[in-house]
Amino acid sequence: MIRKALEPNTPASPLRRSRPWLAVAATLYLPGMAGAADVVLPRIDVVGEDTAARRLIPGAVTVISKESLELTQPLSTEAALKAVPGVVIKPEEESAVVANIGIRGLSAADYKTLILEDGVPVAPGLFVGNGRYYNPRIQRMDSIEVLKGAASLRYGPNTIGGVINYKTRTPEPGVSLSGRVGSHGYKEATVEAGGRSPSGDALAGLAFTEARSDGFQNKGFEMQDLMLKGGMAIGDKQWLGAKFTHYENVANISYRGVFLDAYRAGADFNPAPDDWFLTERNSFDVNHEWAIDADTTLNTLLYWSEMSRDYWRFGTVGGAPTKVVNGLTQWNFSDSVNGNNRAFERHGLDSRLNLRHDSFGMRNETEFGIRVMEEEMIDQTIRANRATPRTGTLAKDVVDSATSYAFFAQNRFIVDDRLAITPGVRVEHYEQTRVDRRKPESEGNRAETSNTEVMPGLGVTFQAAPMAQIYGGVYKAFGPALNGDALDGLQDQQLEAERSTNFEIGVRGAGERLRYELTAFRMDFDNQIIPANSNTDFQRTNGGKTLHQGLEAAIGYDFANGFSVDANATWIPDAAFVGNRYKADGALDIPDGNRVTYAPEWVANLVLAYQSGPLRTALSVNHVDEQFTDAANTVAIAENTSGFFTGRVDAYTTIDLTASYAINPQFSVFGAVKNLTDEHYVASLRQGIYVGPERALEVGARYSF
């Protein structure tokens, strides 16, 4: 049988308009199977479903449940994550095509948190290139796991902030149709379908979503997302699961935002109406689980993905990059357009052996893991013009590749029912190569570098009282210098990895109605690679020290009258550079104590929910403190000499109101008002101001049969 859930241990070119998914859904609808027990396909979880196992995790844990997602109705994974303690989102556009996630004072403009989907890395490049170009869609997610502290040592790289794992839905028998419409021409339709064999030994299903919108500020998009998922038992003790995904998105977005006068006037036009961000991704995962005996399990995951990101951006007129239209400053675009196009491919293997034994006179849980992964990125720039906007001269043609090997081992000593001690170590070795295909080999078109990191860690949990478990740990974490930095100019820049020593101590508890968690943390970087304020040569040096420390607090209570409240706050007094930074000419660039970019001192969330019979409603409040957007900690928002905007982003608070009503077990309706108070705020800065989305209304319905 497939493992039971409760068993222990266990304009651009338009998108393709074909609709084969409905036909497939019809074939998957197998009547008479609705009574089958819930099953869980084999996968590598970060937190897991076992409540007892969660209590042994020596680090802060947050799980956004399916019920919570249904209650708050997020349109993106970023919208769901913004309510997690310690998490900061740097918004760029409402559909969150590009990921900008910071944790515990790490800049939301960087990539120092590992993001997984069902245990598989989803960032296009962990070693070769930018990891922000793909964000999984929330419509096919069942829950989200967020893990911080020493327990994240089991994964890597880029676990300095922790690990985020999106868990996709397991197919259920039958067909479910849902849709919603909203402000700015938003339209979304989702079909889910599934079926099981009569014996229950096999299941399969799909989830398909199409969404489109004219977009706030006319930043429209058209998106399709497909997931095919299934699995079967192969013998009494082995299970096999497989998942295929296809995603494509045509988005009218850009690095360019509006100017300050347009922001103050409440302008709602697209600041770069001819720029397009085109993404397409395919992935395939195969997961095998073998229960060798009652105390030994081997889980092996094979994964592959490919992704393309074509980014077509118009240049501005030399000497006159801006113009005034109807009294407002706008970009003055020329007829030249650049295609900054990247294609990624990755394949890897992740295998983990779990053992339970009674060595040393106590219970032990041992895990050994290996990972082998290869990545490649083709980075091209195409010079084009308005007459032929997507074809032209190849100006850059670089291939970045990386091969990485990782080994992990930990042993959890369960001293007694109250105390568990978990030492572990992770070793990562990676080799990076860059080839410039526009140069002949005889002229030296190749550069290589390699590095090995050894990361020890120690975690402890202690049940001090029925409602008070103390946990803590210390571990080393790292993030590799990407090919573009490490091998810039076809030379080994001798960049070391970003390294951090992380400390954490906290207390948590949960009862019938009350739940809470309080965590103190410290991340001490001895080498954080952050571009300097104005000197690009700084990117080719090891950056130096930064310090991040603070507190996270979360509390929830369920009242007897149907009301519940969940609140959390994160205070990060220190997220700062340690020591002065200097330019190549010796001038001071970043003084000691300056705050890291996009790292607000305070972030707070409040969810007040009410449930009465078929009615569920929630009022969600999100507060983000002021934050700097450049390392110089510039206060006034202004354009600098390179065309990028810098300055301090003021604090803002947004409120969402959501509600749903189950008319009967098969049919429900739901709706939301996002940014209820119509807060007008600066979300972030780049080449201009990204404005936070204005108030928006959404209504929808779901029917299952």
C-alpha positions in Angstrom: 0.0 0.0 0.0 1.1 3.6 -0.4 2.1 5.0 2.9 -0.8 6.2 5.0 -0.6 9.8 6.2 -1.1 8.8 9.8 1.3 5.8 9.9 4.4 6.5 12.0 7.9 6.8 10.4 6.6 7.0 7.5 2.7 42.3 -26.1 4.4 39.3 -26.1 3.5 36.2 -28.0 0.3 35.0 -26.4 0.3 31.9 -24.3 -0.7 28.6 -25.8 -4.5 28.3 -25.6 -4.8 24.5 -25.8 -6.9 22.9 -23.1 -6.0 19.2 -22.9 -6.1 19.4 -19.1 -9.8 19.1 -18.9 -9.8 15.9 -20.9 -7.1 14.5 -18.7 -9.1 15.5 -15.7 -12.1 13.6 -16.9 -10.0 10.4 -17.3 -8.7 10.8 -13.8 -12.1 11.1 -12.2 -12.7 7.6 -11.0 -16.1 7.2 -9.3 -16.3 5.1 -6.2 -12.9 6.1 -4.9 -13.8 9.0 -2.7 -13.7 7.0 0.4 -10.1 5.9 0.1 -7.8 6.9 3.0 -5.5 9.9 2.7 -2.1 9.0 1.5 1.3 10.7 1.3 3.6 10.2 -1.6 7.3 9.7 -0.7 9.2 13.0 -0.5 11.9 14.7 1.5 10.2 17.0 4.1 11.9 19.8 6.0 9.6 19.7 9.0 7.3 16.7 8.4 3.8 15.7 9.5 4.8 13.9 12.7 4.0 16.2 15.7 6.4 14.2 18.0 9.2 14.5 15.5 8.7 18.3 15.2 9.3 18.7 19.0 12.8 17.3 18.4 13.7 20.0 15.9 16.3 22.3 17.5 15.2 25.5 15.7 12.3 27.8 15.1 9.6 26.2 13.0 6.6 27.7 11.2 4.1 25.7 9.2 1.6 27.6 7.1 -1.2 25.0 6.9 -3.7 24.4 4.1 -6.4 25.9 6.3 -4.4 29.0 6.9 -3.9 29.4 3.1 -7.6 29.0 2.5 -8.3 31.6 5.2 -5.9 34.4 4.1 -6.3 33.7 0.3 -2.8 34.8 -0.9 -2.3 35.4 -4.6 1.4 34.4 -4.4 3.8 32.4 -2.3 5.4 35.7 -1.2 2.0 37.0 0.0 1.7 33.8 2.1 5.2 34.1 3.6 5.0 37.7 4.7 3.1 36.7 7.8 5.9 34.3 9.0 8.0 35.6 11.9 11.4 36.9 10.8 10.4 37.1 7.1 10.6 40.3 5.0 9.4 40.6 1.4 10.7 43.2 -1.0 7.7 43.7 -3.3 8.3 44.5 -6.9 4.9 43.6 -8.4 1.7 42.0 -7.2 2.0 38.6 -8.9 5.5 38.0 -7.3 7.1 36.6 -10.5 10.5 37.4 -9.0 11.4 36.2 -5.5 12.6 38.7 -3.0 12.7 37.1 0.5 14.8 38.1 3.5 15.0 36.4 6.9 16.2 37.8 10.2 17.9 40.9 8.9 19.3 39.4 5.7 18.6 41.7 2.8 15.5 40.8 0.9 17.4 41.8 -2.2 19.9 39.0 -1.7 19.6 35.2 -1.8 20.7 33.6 1.4 17.7 31.4 2.1 17.3 28.0 0.5 13.9 27.6 -1.2 12.6 24.1 -2.0 9.5 22.5 -3.4 8.8 19.0 -2.0 12.5 19.0 -1.0 13.8 20.0 -4.5 15.7 23.3 -5.1 13.5 25.6 -7.2 15.9 28.6 -7.6 17.2 28.6 -11.2 20.8 28.6 -10.0 22.3 27.9 -6.6 25.9 28.1 -7.8 25.8 29.5 -11.3 23.4 32.5 -11.3 20.6 34.5 -9.8 18.2 32.5 -7.8 15.3 35.0 -7.9 13.9 34.4 -11.3 11.3 31.8 -10.4 8.6 31.7 -7.7 6.4 28.6 -7.4 2.7 29.3 -7.7 0.6 29.2 -4.6 -2.4 27.6 -6.2 -0.9 24.1 -6.1 0.5 24.3 -2.6 -0.9 22.4 0.3 1.3 24.0 3.0 4.6 25.8 3.5 7.3 24.8 5.9 9.8 27.4 7.2 12.8 26.1 9.2 15.5 28.1 10.9 18.4 27.3 13.2 20.7 24.3 13.4 18.2 21.9 11.9 18.7 23.6 8.5 22.2 22.2 8.4 20.6 19.1 6.8 20.1 21.1 3.6 22.2 23.5 1.5 23.7 25.6 0.2 22.3 29.1 1.1 20.8 28.1 4.5 22.1 31.1 6.3 18.6 32.4 6.8 17.0 29.0 6.9 15.0 26.8 4.6 11.6 27.4 3.0 9.8 24.3 1.6 6.7 24.5 -0.5 4.7 21.3 -0.2 2.4 20.5 -3.2 -1.0 19.0 -2.9 -1.5 15.2 -3.0 -4.1 14.3 -5.7 -7.5 13.6 -4.3 -10.2 11.5 -6.0 -12.7 13.5 -8.0 -12.6 16.9 -9.7 -12.5 20.3 -8.2 -13.0 23.6 -10.1 -12.3 27.0 -8.7 -12.0 30.5 -10.0 -11.8 34.1 -8.9 -11.9 37.6 -10.4 -10.7 40.8 -9.1 -9.6 44.4 -9.5 -7.4 45.4 -12.5 -9.0 42.7 -14.7 -7.7 39.8 -12.6 -9.0 36.4 -13.7 -8.0 33.0 -12.4 -9.2 29.5 -13.0 -8.0 26.2 -11.5 -8.9 22.6 -12.1 -7.7 19.8 -9.8 -8.4 16.2 -10.6 -7.3 12.8 -9.2 -8.0 9.1 -9.0 -6.8 6.0 -7.2 -6.6 2.4 -8.2 -9.2 0.1 -6.6 -6.5 -1.4 -4.3 -5.3 2.1 -3.2 -1.8 1.1 -4.3 -1.5 3.9 -6.9 -2.8 7.4 -7.4 -2.4 10.2 -9.9 -3.7 13.6 -10.5 -3.2 17.1 -11.8 -3.6 20.7 -10.8 -3.8 23.3 -13.6 -4.1 27.1 -13.1 -4.4 29.9 -15.6 -4.4 33.5 -14.4 -4.2 36.8 -16.1 -4.5 40.4 -15.2 -4.2 43.9 -16.6 -2.2 44.6 -13.4 -1.9 47.4 -11.0 -0.2 50.3 -12.9 -1.0 48.2 -16.1 1.7 45.7 -15.2 -0.2 42.9 -16.8 0.6 39.2 -17.0 -0.7 35.9 -18.4 0.3 32.8 -16.6 -0.2 29.0 -16.9 0.9 26.5 -14.3 0.5 22.7 -14.6 1.4 20.0 -12.1 1.0 16.2 -12.8 1.7 14.1 -9.8 1.3 10.4 -8.9 2.8 7.4 -7.3 2.5 3.7 -6.5 3.7 1.0 -4.2 6.3 -1.3 -5.7 6.3 -4.2 -3.3 5.5 -4.3 0.4 8.1 -1.9 1.6 8.9 0.4 -1.4 7.0 3.4 -2.8 7.7 5.5 -5.9 6.4 9.0 -6.5 6.8 11.3 -9.5 5.9 14.9 -10.3 6.1 16.9 -13.5 5.5 20.7 -13.6 5.2 23.2 -16.5 5.0 26.9 -16.0 5.0 29.9 -18.3 4.4 33.5 -17.7 4.4 36.6 -19.9 4.7 39.6 -17.7 4.7 43.3 -18.6 7.2 44.2 -15.8 10.5 45.9 -15.6 13.4 47.0 -13.4 12.1 50.6 -13.9 9.7 52.3 -11.6 8.0 55.7 -11.4 9.7 58.9 -10.4 9.1 60.6 -7.1 6.8 63.3 -8.5 4.7 60.6 -10.2 4.5 58.6 -7.0 3.4 61.6 -5.0 0.7 62.3 -7.6 -0.6 58.7 -7.4 0.3 57.9 -11.0 -1.1 54.6 -12.2 0.7 54.2 -15.5 3.2 51.5 -16.4 6.6 53.2 -16.2 8.1 50.9 -18.8 5.2 49.7 -21.0 7.3 48.0 -23.6 9.5 45.9 -21.3 8.7 42.2 -21.0 9.7 39.5 -18.6 9.1 36.1 -20.2 9.6 32.9 -18.2 9.1 29.2 -18.9 10.0 26.3 -16.7 9.7 22.5 -16.8 10.7 20.1 -14.0 10.5 16.4 -13.3 11.1 14.7 -9.9 11.2 11.0 -9.0 11.2 10.0 -5.3 11.8 6.5 -4.1 11.3 5.4 -0.5 12.4 2.0 0.9 11.5 0.9 4.4 14.4 -1.6 4.7 13.2 -2.6 8.1 11.3 -1.1 11.1 14.2 1.1 12.0 15.8 1.8 8.6 14.5 3.9 5.7 16.2 5.0 2.5 14.8 7.9 0.6 16.3 8.8 -2.8 15.3 11.8 -4.9 16.2 12.4 -8.6 15.3 15.8 -10.0 15.7 17.7 -13.2 14.6 21.2 -14.3 15.1 23.6 -17.2 14.1 27.2 -17.3 14.3 30.2 -19.6 14.1 33.8 -18.7 14.0 36.3 -21.5 14.0 39.9 -20.3 13.5 42.5 -23.0 14.2 46.1 -21.9 14.3 49.3 -23.8 17.2 51.7 -23.2 16.8 55.4 -22.6 17.9 58.3 -24.8 21.6 59.2 -24.1 21.9 62.6 -22.5 18.1 62.9 -22.0 17.0 59.7 -20.1 13.8 61.5 -18.8 11.0 63.6 -20.1 8.1 65.4 -18.7 4.6 64.3 -19.8 1.5 66.0 -18.4 3.6 67.6 -15.7 5.1 64.3 -14.5 8.6 62.9 -15.0 8.8 59.8 -17.1 11.5 57.7 -18.7 12.5 58.8 -22.2 12.9 55.5 -24.0 15.0 55.1 -27.2 14.5 52.7 -30.0 17.2 50.3 -28.7 16.2 47.2 -26.8 18.4 44.6 -25.0 17.4 41.0 -24.5 19.0 39.9 -21.3 18.2 36.2 -21.8 19.2 33.3 -19.6 18.6 29.6 -19.8 19.1 27.2 -16.9 19.3 23.5 -16.6 19.8 21.4 -13.4 19.9 17.7 -12.5 20.7 16.2 -9.2 20.4 13.3 -6.8 19.6 13.6 -3.1 19.7 10.4 -1.0 19.2 10.0 2.7 19.5 7.0 5.0 17.7 7.2 8.4 18.4 4.8 11.2 16.9 4.3 14.6 19.1 2.4 17.1 19.8 2.1 20.9 23.5 2.7 20.9 25.2 4.4 23.9 22.5 3.2 26.2 19.8 5.5 24.7 17.6 6.0 21.7 19.3 7.4 18.7 18.2 8.7 15.3 20.9 8.9 12.7 20.8 10.4 9.2 23.4 10.2 6.5 22.8 12.1 3.3 24.6 12.8 0.0 23.7 15.2 -2.8 25.3 15.4 -6.3 24.1 18.3 -8.5 25.1 19.8 -11.9 23.9 23.2 -13.0 24.3 25.2 -16.2 23.3 28.7 -17.2 23.6 30.1 -20.7 23.8 33.9 -20.4 23.2 35.9 -23.6 22.6 39.5 -24.4 20.9 40.4 -27.7 21.1 44.0 -29.2 17.8 44.7 -31.0 15.7 47.7 -31.9 12.0 48.7 -31.9 11.4 47.6 -35.4 12.6 44.1 -34.7 12.3 43.9 -30.9 13.2 40.3 -30.3 16.0 39.5 -32.7 19.3 41.1 -33.3 23.1 40.9 -32.7 24.5 38.6 -30.1 26.6 40.8 -27.7 27.2 38.3 -24.9 27.3 34.5 -24.9 28.6 33.0 -21.7 28.1 29.5 -20.3 28.4 29.1 -16.6 28.4 25.6 -15.1 28.9 24.1 -11.7 29.2 20.6 -10.2 28.6 20.2 -6.5 28.9 17.4 -4.0 27.6 17.4 -0.5 27.7 15.0 2.4 25.7 15.3 5.6 25.6 13.3 8.8 23.9 13.9 12.1 22.9 11.8 15.2 20.2 12.8 17.5 20.9 11.4 21.0 17.5 11.1 22.7 18.8 11.1 26.3 15.4 10.8 27.8 11.8 12.0 27.2 12.9 15.6 27.9 16.3 16.0 26.4 17.7 15.5 22.9 21.1 16.5 21.6 21.9 16.6 17.9 25.4 17.1 16.6 25.9 17.1 12.8 28.2 18.1 10.0 27.8 19.1 6.3 30.6 19.2 3.7 30.0 20.9 0.4 32.5 20.8 -2.5 31.8 22.7 -5.7 33.6 23.4 -8.9 32.6 26.4 -11.1 33.5 27.0 -14.8 32.8 29.9 -17.1 33.3 29.8 -20.9 32.9 32.8 -23.2 31.7 31.3 -26.4 32.4 34.5 -28.4 36.1 34.1 -27.8 38.3 31.4 -29.4 39.9 28.9 -27.0 43.3 30.0 -28.1 42.6 33.5 -26.6 41.7 32.0 -23.2 37.9 31.7 -23.1 37.7 29.7 -20.0 38.0 30.2 -16.2 37.6 27.8 -13.3 37.5 27.8 -9.6 36.6 25.4 -6.8 35.9 25.5 -3.1 35.2 23.2 -0.1 33.2 24.1 2.9 32.9 22.2 6.2 30.0 23.2 8.4 29.5 21.7 11.8 26.5 22.2 14.0 24.9 21.3 17.3 21.3 21.5 18.4 19.5 20.8 21.7 15.9 20.5 22.8 14.8 20.3 26.4 11.2 19.9 27.7 11.4 22.1 30.8 7.7 21.9 31.5 4.5 20.6 29.8 4.1 24.0 28.0 7.7 25.1 27.8 10.3 23.4 25.5 13.7 25.1 25.3 15.6 24.7 22.1 18.8 26.1 20.7 21.8 25.5 18.6 24.9 26.8 16.8 26.0 26.0 13.3 28.1 27.2 10.4 26.3 28.2 7.2 27.5 29.4 3.8 26.5 30.8 0.5 28.7 30.3 -2.6 30.0 33.2 -4.6 28.1 32.8 -7.9 30.0 32.3 -11.2 29.4 35.9 -12.3 31.3 37.2 -9.2 33.8 34.4 -8.7 34.9 34.3 -12.4 34.3 37.8 -13.5 36.4 38.9 -16.4 37.4 35.2 -17.0 39.6 35.4 -14.0 39.4 33.5 -10.7 38.6 36.5 -8.4 39.7 34.4 -5.4 36.4 35.0 -3.7 35.7 32.9 -0.6 32.2 31.8 0.2 29.9 33.9 2.3 30.2 32.3 5.8 28.1 32.9 8.9 28.2 31.4 12.4 24.6 31.3 13.5 23.3 31.1 17.1 19.7 30.5 18.3 18.0 29.9 21.6 14.2 29.9 22.2 11.2 28.5 24.1 7.9 27.3 22.7 4.8 25.5 23.8 1.3 24.5 22.6 -1.8 23.5 24.5 -5.4 23.1 23.6 -5.9 26.8 23.0 -2.6 28.6 23.5 0.5 28.4 21.4 3.7 30.5 21.5 7.3 30.7 20.4 10.1 33.1 21.4 13.5 33.0 19.8 16.7 35.0 20.1 19.1 34.7 17.2 22.5 35.9 16.0 24.1 35.6 12.6 27.8 36.6 12.6 29.2 36.9 9.1 32.9 36.8 8.6 32.6 37.3 4.9 29.5 38.8 3.3 29.8 39.7 -0.4 27.8 42.9 -0.8 28.3 45.3 -3.7 29.7 48.7 -2.5 27.8 51.9 -2.8 29.3 53.1 -6.1 32.4 51.1 -6.9 31.8 48.0 -9.0 35.3 46.7 -8.3 34.1 46.1 -4.8 32.1 43.1 -6.1 35.4 41.4 -6.8 36.6 41.4 -3.2 35.6 39.6 -0.1 33.1 41.9 1.6 33.9 41.5 5.3 31.8 41.2 8.4 28.2 41.9 9.1 26.2 41.2 12.3 22.5 40.3 12.5 20.8 39.7 15.8 17.4 40.1 17.3 14.2 38.5 18.7 11.2 36.7 17.2 8.0 36.3 19.1 4.7 34.6 18.1 1.6 33.9 20.1 -1.8 32.5 19.2 -5.0 31.8 21.1 -8.3 30.1 20.2 -11.3 31.5 22.1 -14.3 29.5 22.9 -16.7 31.7 20.9 -15.2 31.1 17.5 -12.6 33.9 17.6 -8.9 33.3 17.3 -5.9 35.6 17.3 -2.4 35.0 16.0 0.3 37.7 16.3 4.0 37.8 15.8 6.7 40.4 15.8 10.4 40.5 14.8 12.8 43.0 16.3 16.3 43.2 14.7 18.2 46.0 16.3 21.4 44.9 14.6 21.7 44.2 10.9 24.8 46.1 10.2 28.2 46.2 8.6 31.1 45.6 11.0 34.2 47.7 10.1 34.7 50.4 7.5 34.5 49.6 3.8 36.8 51.4 1.4 36.8 52.1 -2.4 39.6 51.0 -4.6 41.1 54.5 -4.4 41.2 54.3 -0.5 38.2 56.5 0.1 35.6 55.5 2.7 32.6 53.9 1.1 30.5 52.3 3.8 31.2 53.3 7.4 31.1 50.8 10.3 27.6 50.4 11.7 25.6 51.2 8.5 22.5 49.1 8.2 22.2 46.3 5.6 19.8 47.0 2.8 16.1 45.9 3.0 16.4 44.9 6.6 13.8 46.7 8.7 14.2 46.9 12.5 10.6 45.9 13.1 8.2 43.6 11.3 4.8 42.6 12.9 1.7 40.6 11.9 -1.7 40.1 13.4 -4.5 37.8 12.2 -7.9 38.0 13.9 -10.1 35.2 12.7 -13.7 34.1 13.3 -15.4 30.9 12.4 -19.1 30.1 12.9 -20.4 27.0 11.1 -19.8 27.4 7.4 -18.5 31.0 7.7 -14.8 31.8 8.1 -13.3 35.3 8.0 -10.1 37.0 8.9 -8.6 40.4 9.3 -4.8 40.4 8.6 -2.5 43.2 9.5 1.1 43.4 8.2 3.5 46.1 9.4 7.0 46.7 7.9 9.3 49.3 9.5 11.4 51.8 7.6 14.4 50.3 5.7 17.4 51.5 3.7 17.8 50.6 0.1 21.6 51.2 -0.2 24.6 50.5 1.9 25.4 54.2 2.3 22.0 54.5 4.2 20.9 57.4 2.1 17.7 59.0 3.5 16.2 61.1 0.7 14.9 59.1 -2.3 16.7 60.2 -5.4 18.3 58.8 -8.6 22.1 58.2 -8.4 24.6 58.6 -11.2 24.1 55.0 -12.4 20.3 55.5 -12.9 19.3 53.5 -9.8 17.2 55.1 -7.0 18.4 55.0 -3.4 16.9 56.3 -0.2 15.0 55.3 2.9 11.7 53.5 2.4 9.2 54.7 5.0 7.3 52.2 7.3 3.9 51.0 6.0 1.0 49.0 7.3 -1.4 47.0 5.1 -4.7 45.4 6.1 -6.5 42.5 4.3 -10.0 41.3 5.0 -10.9 37.8 3.8 -14.0 35.6 4.1 -15.4 32.3 2.9 -18.7 30.5 3.2 -19.4 26.8 2.6 -22.8 26.6 1.1 -22.6 22.8 1.2 -19.7 20.3 1.4 -19.2 20.6 -2.4 -19.7 24.3 -3.0 -18.1 27.3 -1.4 -17.6 31.0 -2.1 -14.9 33.4 -1.0 -13.8 36.9 -1.3 -11.1 39.4 -0.1 -10.3 43.1 0.1 -6.5 43.5 -0.1 -5.0 46.7 1.3 -8.3 47.6 2.9 -7.3 51.1 3.9 -5.8 51.8 0.4 -2.4 52.6 1.9 -0.2 54.5 -0.6 3.4 53.4 0.0 6.8 52.9 -1.5 7.4 49.1 -1.6 11.0 49.1 -2.9 13.4 51.0 -5.1 15.4 50.0 -8.2 15.5 52.1 -11.4 12.6 54.1 -10.0 10.0 53.5 -7.3 8.0 50.3 -7.0 4.7 51.4 -5.6 2.7 49.1 -3.3 -0.5 47.8 -4.9 -3.6 49.9 -4.2 -6.8 48.5 -2.7 -8.1 45.5 -4.6 -11.3 43.4 -4.4 -11.4 39.6 -5.2 -14.3 37.2 -5.3 -14.3 33.5 -6.2 -16.0 30.1 -5.8 -15.0 26.4 -5.6 -17.0 23.3 -6.5 -15.9 19.7 -6.0 -17.6 16.6 -7.4 
